[in-house]
Amino acid sequence: MFEARYIDDIAVIDLGERRLVGEQDEYDLWKEIERILGAGAKKIILDLSEIRWTNSTGIGILVSSWTMATREKAELVVVSSSPRLENIFKVTNLSYIMKIFASLDEAVAYLRTFR
């Protein structure tokens, strides 16, 4: 299960060291994003900095999460410091759709400019 912490008005969901690959991850992440959006949050960071691997299901989870936030006029960004994940983002063109940052500080700085 995921639980957001807040930096000012920015919700940060840390996915930890898991492998983002399955249905339970999908359900838990969507449930937390729905909760955050329902509470009125408009700035969300998915911190994937400790995740080292994902598969097509995990990519689908990220895209669905981004789509859910976008529909609610919220900004969802990703933090990823893994070269392997960065390569997956490039190959799948996610790096052109989603904003991906190398550090939490960079993502927070960006979202502080988002209204």
PELIN-V182429 format. One record per residue. PHI is phi in whole degrees, 0 to 359 (* if undefined). D_CENTER is the distance of its C-alpha to the mean C-alpha in Angstrom with 1 decimal. Layout:
phi->(PHI	PHI)
d_center->(D_CENTER	D_CENTER)
//
This chain:
phi->(*	252	219	282	245	239	242	57	259	255	277	244	252	267	276	68	266	292	259	275	220	224	296	295	302	300	299	297	293	300	300	291	295	301	297	298	297	297	276	98	293	236	227	226	244	262	269	257	298	259	280	251	208	213	237	297	295	298	297	299	299	295	296	296	295	298	297	301	294	298	300	267	60	253	255	244	236	238	250	214	249	270	303	296	292	301	295	298	298	289	298	271	67	296	293	269	263	259	276	238	242	279	216	297	301	296	295	298	301	297	292	294	268	276	253)
d_center->(14.5	11.6	12.6	11.1	13.2	14.0	15.0	17.4	15.8	12.1	10.2	8.4	7.1	8.5	8.5	11.8	14.2	13.9	14.0	11.4	14.3	15.6	16.2	16.0	12.4	11.8	14.0	12.8	9.1	10.6	13.2	11.3	9.4	13.0	14.5	12.6	13.4	16.8	17.5	17.1	13.9	13.0	10.6	7.1	5.2	2.7	6.0	7.1	10.3	12.5	11.6	14.4	14.5	13.1	15.3	15.5	14.4	11.1	10.7	11.8	9.3	6.4	9.0	10.2	7.2	7.2	11.0	11.3	9.9	12.1	15.0	15.0	15.2	12.1	10.0	6.2	5.5	4.4	7.1	9.2	12.9	14.1	16.6	16.4	12.7	13.5	16.4	14.7	12.5	15.9	17.9	15.8	15.6	11.8	12.4	14.7	12.5	9.1	9.5	8.9	10.5	12.6	12.6	11.3	14.5	13.9	10.7	12.6	15.7	14.2	12.9	16.3	17.9	16.0	18.3)
//
